[in-house]
Amino acid sequence: MATVLFYILGFILLAATLLCITRRNPVHAVIYLVAGFFALALMFYLLGAPLVAAWQVIVYAGAIMVLFLFIIMMLGLAPQETPAGPGWQRWGPLVLLSLSLLTCSLLLIFQDPAASESLGGYTLTPQALGEALFGRYALAVEVVSFQLLFATIGAYLLGRPLPKEEQK
């Protein structure tokens, strides 16, 4: 079961990456990149690295993508025209990828932990994840959060227009 899910997630990751680099709209590209990050996080979980999977979701799919979207919106990179064609051509790939990721996630959630030999009998409870993130690695979590805060402030300060008296 885990091997089949791993191959499905690999295909989802490749499809999301291909869709990410072929989109003209940068917001759509970021959405496909987030789908790829979630597929990669599920692959890490299947390989027996739940902490790395959690970091993948928290740092990359969460914080970094919010920063990318913030910069895209601040710089006004989104195209002004709406693409022609029916809605299913624009939203079909995203809906298909999202449903595939949801199906794989639900299969991982509801599988019997005793029947899963690929994880080596190791399952991660929410309490254990919280203790790992905020117990032993609390300093690392705080350092990363401050780095993301400073990157956001720096992106805002570098991207804002200059006041009229400084433009002369």
SERO-4910 file (N, C-alpha, C, O; in steps of 0.05 Angstrom, whole numbers):
BEGIN
 pado doro    nc1    nc2    nc3   cac1   cac2   cac3    cc1    cc2    cc3    oc1    oc2    oc3
  Met    A     16    -24      0      0      0      0     17     25      0     12     44    -15
  Ala    A     38     25     17     55     49     19     71     53     -6     76     76    -14
  Thr    A     79     32    -19     94     34    -44     77     46    -66     87     63    -81
  Val    A     52     38    -68     34     49    -88     29     79    -82     30     95   -101
  Leu    A     25     86    -57     21    114    -50     46    130    -57     44    153    -65
  Phe    A     69    119    -52     94    133    -58     97    139    -88    104    161    -95
  Tyr    A     90    120   -105     91    125   -134     70    145   -142     75    161   -160
  Ile    A     46    143   -130     25    163   -137     34    191   -129     30    210   -144
  Leu    A     46    193   -105     55    220    -96     78    230   -113     80    254   -118
  Gly    A     95    212   -123    116    220   -141    105    231   -167    115    251   -178
  Phe    A     84    218   -178     71    228   -202     58    255   -197     60    273   -214
  Ile    A     45    258   -174     33    284   -167     54    306   -165     50    328   -174
  Leu    A     77    299   -153     98    319   -150    109    327   -178    113    351   -182
  Leu    A    113    308   -195    122    315   -223    101    331   -238    108    350   -252
  Ala    A     76    324   -235     54    339   -249     52    367   -238     49    386   -254
  Ala    A     54    370   -212     52    397   -200     76    414   -208     73    438   -213
  Thr    A     99    402   -210    123    417   -219    120    425   -248    127    448   -254
  Leu    A    111    407   -264    108    414   -293     87    436   -296     91    455   -312
  Leu    A     65    434   -282     44    455   -283     55    481   -272     47    503   -282
  Cys    A     72    480   -252     83    505   -240    100    520   -260     99    544   -262
  Ile    A    117    506   -275    136    520   -293    123    527   -319    135    542   -335
  Thr    A     99    517   -325     87    524   -351     64    544   -348     53    552   -368
  Arg    A     58    554   -324     37    574   -321     48    602   -326     70    608   -318
  Arg    A     32    618   -339     39    646   -343     32    664   -320     46    683   -314
  Asn    A     11    656   -305      3    672   -282     20    663   -258     19    640   -251
  Pro    A     35    681   -246     52    673   -223     37    664   -199     47    647   -184
  Val    A     12    673   -195     -4    664   -172    -11    634   -176    -10    619   -157
  His    A    -19    627   -200    -25    599   -206      0    582   -203     -2    559   -193
  Ala    A     23    592   -212     48    577   -209     54    571   -179     63    550   -172
  Val    A     49    591   -162     54    587   -134     35    567   -122     43    551   -105
  Ile    A     10    567   -131     -9    547   -121     -1    519   -128     -3    501   -112
  Tyr    A      9    515   -153     18    489   -161     43    481   -146     48    458   -140
  Leu    A     60    501   -139     84    495   -123     77    486    -95     90    468    -84
  Val    A     56    498    -84     46    489    -57     36    460    -59     41    445    -41
  Ala    A     22    453    -80     12    426    -83     36    407    -85     35    385    -74
  Gly    A     57    415    -99     81    398   -100     95    395    -73    105    374    -66
  Phe    A     95    417    -57    107    415    -31     91    396    -12    103    382      4
  Phe    A     64    397    -15     48    378      1     54    349     -7     55    332     10
  Ala    A     56    344    -33     62    317    -42     90    308    -32     93    285    -23
  Leu    A    109    326    -32    135    320    -21    135    314      9    149    297     18
  Ala    A    118    330     23    116    325     52    104    297     57    113    283     75
  Leu    A     84    289     42     72    262     45     93    241     38     93    219     51
  Met    A    110    246     19    131    227     12    151    224     35    160    202     42
  Phe    A    158    247     48    176    245     71    163    229     93    176    213    107
  Tyr    A    137    233     97    123    218    118    124    188    112    128    171    130
  Leu    A    120    181     87    121    153     79    149    141     83    151    117     88
  Leu    A    169    157     80    196    147     84    204    145    113    227    137    119
  Gly    A    186    152    131    192    150    160    204    174    172    217    172    193
  Ala    A    200    198    160    211    223    170    189    242    175    186    262    161
  Pro    A    172    238    196    149    256    200    157    284    208    143    303    202
  Leu    A    180    287    222    188    314    230    196    330    205    190    354    203
  Val    A    210    318    186    217    332    162    192    338    146    190    360    133
  Ala    A    172    320    146    147    326    132    133    350    145    122    366    131
  Ala    A    133    351    171    120    374    185    135    400    178    122    420    174
  Trp    A    161    399    178    177    423    171    171    431    142    169    455    136
  Gln    A    168    412    125    162    418     96    136    433     94    134    453     79
  Val    A    116    425    109     90    439    108     91    466    122     82    486    111
  Ile    A    103    466    145    104    491    161    121    513    147    112    535    143
  Val    A    145    506    140    164    526    130    160    532    101    156    555     93
  Tyr    A    160    511     84    159    516     55    131    521     45    126    542     33
  Ala    A    113    502     50     86    505     39     71    527     54     52    539     43
  Gly    A     78    533     78     65    554     93     78    581     90     69    599     76
  Ala    A    101    584    104    113    611    107    126    621     81    121    644     74
  Ile    A    141    605     68    155    614     44    136    621     21    139    641      7
  Met    A    115    605     18     95    610     -3     79    635      3     71    650    -15
  Val    A     74    640     29     60    665     36     78    689     29     68    709     19
  Leu    A    104    686     34    122    707     27    123    711     -4    124    734    -13
  Phe    A    124    690    -19    123    692    -49     98    706    -58     99    724    -75
  Leu    A     75    698    -47     50    711    -55     49    740    -47     39    757    -62
  Phe    A     60    747    -24     62    774    -15     78    791    -35     70    813    -42
  Ile    A    101    780    -43    118    795    -62    105    797    -89    107    818   -102
  Ile    A     92    776    -99     78    777   -124     56    798   -124     53    814   -143
  Met    A     41    799   -102     19    819   -100     30    847    -97     18    866   -107
  Met    A     52    850    -82     63    876    -77     75    888   -103     73    912   -107
  Leu    A     88    871   -119    100    881   -144     80    882   -166     86    893   -188
  Gly    A     56    871   -163     35    872   -183     42    855   -208     39    864   -230
  Leu    A     52    831   -203     60    814   -225     37    798   -238     41    785   -259
  Ala    A     14    798   -225     -9    783   -236    -18    795   -262    -20    820   -264
  Pro    A    -24    779   -282    -34    790   -308    -61    803   -305    -77    795   -288
  Gln    A    -66    824   -320    -91    839   -318   -113    826   -334   -137    829   -327
  Glu    A   -107    812   -355   -128    800   -372   -136    773   -361   -120    759   -349
  Thr    A   -161    765   -366   -170    739   -358   -166    720   -381   -173    727   -404
  Pro    A   -156    696   -376   -152    677   -398   -179    668   -411   -199    665   -397
  Ala    A   -178    663   -437   -201    654   -451   -204    624   -447   -185    610   -441
  Gly    A   -228    615   -452   -233    586   -451   -252    579   -427   -256    596   -410
  Pro    A   -262    555   -427   -280    547   -405   -265    544   -379   -240    540   -379
  Gly    A   -280    546   -358   -268    545   -331   -254    519   -325   -235    518   -310
  Trp    A   -264    497   -336   -252    471   -329   -224    469   -340   -207    454   -329
  Gln    A   -217    483   -362   -190    483   -372   -171    498   -353   -147    491   -351
  Arg    A   -181    518   -340   -164    533   -322   -162    520   -295   -140    519   -283
  Trp    A   -183    509   -284   -184    498   -258   -182    468   -256   -178    457   -235
  Gly    A   -185    454   -279   -184    425   -279   -159    413   -267   -161    395   -250
  Pro    A   -135    422   -276   -111    410   -265   -108    414   -235    -99    396   -221
  Leu    A   -115    438   -226   -113    443   -197   -132    426   -181   -125    415   -160
  Val    A   -157    423   -191   -176    406   -177   -167    377   -177   -170    363   -156
  Leu    A   -157    368   -199   -147    340   -201   -124    335   -182   -123    315   -168
  Leu    A   -105    354   -181    -82    351   -163    -91    352   -133    -82    336   -117
  Ser    A   -109    370   -127   -119    373   -100   -134    348    -91   -130    338    -68
  Leu    A   -151    337   -108   -166    312   -101   -147    289    -98   -151    272    -80
  Ser    A   -126    287   -114   -106    266   -112    -91    268    -85    -87    248    -71
  Leu    A    -83    292    -78    -69    296    -52    -87    290    -29    -79    278     -9
  Leu    A   -112    298    -31   -131    293     -9   -136    263     -6   -137    253     16
  Thr    A   -138    248    -28   -142    219    -27   -118    206    -15   -121    188      2
  Cys    A    -94    214    -23    -69    202    -11    -67    208     19    -59    191     35
  Ser    A    -74    233     26    -74    240     55    -93    224     71    -87    214     92
  Leu    A   -118    220     61   -138    205     75   -130    175     77   -135    163     97
  Leu    A   -117    165     56   -108    137     58    -86    134     79    -85    114     93
  Leu    A    -69    154     81    -48    153    102    -60    156    130    -51    143    149
  Ile    A    -80    173    132    -92    177    159   -107    153    169   -105    145    192
  Phe    A   -123    140    151   -140    119    159   -129     91    156   -143     71    160
  Gln    A   -103     88    148    -92     62    146    -86     51    174    -82     67    193
  Asp    A    -85     25    177    -79     12    202    -50     15    208    -33      5    192
  Pro    A    -42     27    230    -13     30    236      1      4    240     25      2    234
  Ala    A    -13    -17    250      0    -43    254      6    -56    227     24    -72    225
  Ala    A    -10    -50    206     -6    -63    181     16    -49    164     23    -59    143
  Ser    A     25    -26    173     44    -11    157     73    -19    166     82    -11    187
  Glu    A     86    -34    149    113    -43    155    133    -23    143    156    -23    152
  Ser    A    125     -6    125    144     13    112    153     34    132    174     45    129
  Leu    A    136     40    152    144     60    172    159     48    195    167     62    214
  Gly    A    164     22    194    179      9    215    164      8    242    177      7    263
  Gly    A    138      9    241    123      8    266    123     35    280    113     36    303
  Tyr    A    133     56    268    134     82    281    112    100    270    110    105    246
  Thr    A     96    109    288     75    129    281     79    153    299     89    151    321
  Leu    A     71    176    289     75    201    304     48    211    313     30    216    297
  Thr    A     46    215    339     22    227    350     25    257    349     47    268    349
  Pro    A      2    272    350      5    301    351     20    311    376     34    331    374
  Gln    A     18    297    398     32    304    422     63    301    417     78    319    425
  Ala    A     71    279    405     99    275    400    110    295    380    133    305    383
  Leu    A     94    303    360    102    323    341    106    350    355    125    364    350
  Gly    A     87    357    372     89    382    387    113    383    405    126    403    407
  Glu    A    118    361    419    142    359    436    167    361    420    187    373    429
  Ala    A    168    349    396    192    350    380    197    378    369    219    388    369
  Leu    A    175    392    360    178    418    349    184    440    370    201    457    366
  Phe    A    169    439    392    170    460    411    183    453    437    184    469    456
  Gly    A    193    429    439    208    421    463    238    423    458    251    442    466
  Arg    A    248    403    444    277    401    439    286    422    418    308    432    420
  Tyr    A    269    428    398    276    445    377    263    473    378    259    486    358
  Ala    A    256    481    402    242    507    405    259    530    396    248    549    383
  Leu    A    285    530    401    302    551    393    304    553    362    303    575    351
  Ala    A    305    530    349    306    530    320    281    540    308    281    555    288
  Val    A    258    533    320    232    543    310    231    573    313    222    587    294
  Glu    A    240    584    335    239    613    339    259    628    321    252    649    311
  Val    A    282    616    316    302    629    297    290    630    269    292    651    256
  Val    A    278    609    260    265    609    233    243    629    232    239    642    212
  Ser    A    227    631    253    205    650    253    215    679    251    203    695    238
  Phe    A    237    685    266    248    712    264    260    717    237    259    740    227
  Gln    A    273    697    225    284    701    198    262    707    178    265    724    161
  Leu    A    239    693    180    217    698    162    205    726    167    197    739    148
  Leu    A    204    735    192    194    762    198    213    783    186    203    802    174
  Phe    A    239    779    189    258    799    178    257    798    148    260    820    135
  Ala    A    253    775    135    252    774    106    227    788     96    228    802     76
  Thr    A    205    786    110    180    800    103    183    830    105    175    845     87
  Ile    A    195    839    127    200    868    131    219    878    109    214    900     98
  Gly    A    240    863    103    259    871     83    246    872     55    252    891     40
  Ala    A    229    853     49    216    853     23    197    877     21    194    889     -1
  Tyr    A    184    884     43    166    907     42    182    933     38    175    950     22
  Leu    A    204    936     53    220    960     52    233    963     25    235    986     14
  Leu    A    242    942     13    255    943    -13    236    947    -36    243    959    -57
  Gly    A    211    938    -33    191    939    -54    173    963    -54    158    967    -73
  Arg    A    173    979    -33    155   1001    -31    164   1024    -49    188   1027    -53
  Pro    A    146   1040    -59    154   1063    -74    166   1085    -56    158   1088    -33
  Leu    A    185   1100    -67    198   1121    -52    179   1144    -49    163   1150    -67
  Pro    A    180   1159    -26    165   1183    -24    173   1204    -44    196   1203    -54
  Lys    A    156   1223    -51    161   1243    -72    186   1259    -66    200   1266    -85
  Glu    A    191   1266    -41    214   1283    -35    241   1268    -38    261   1280    -43
  Glu    A    240   1240    -37    264   1225    -41    269   1218    -70    291   1209    -77
  Gln    A    249   1221    -87    252   1214   -116    268   1234   -131    279   1228   -152
  Lys    A    270   1258   -121    284   1280   -136    314   1278   -134    328   1295   -145
***
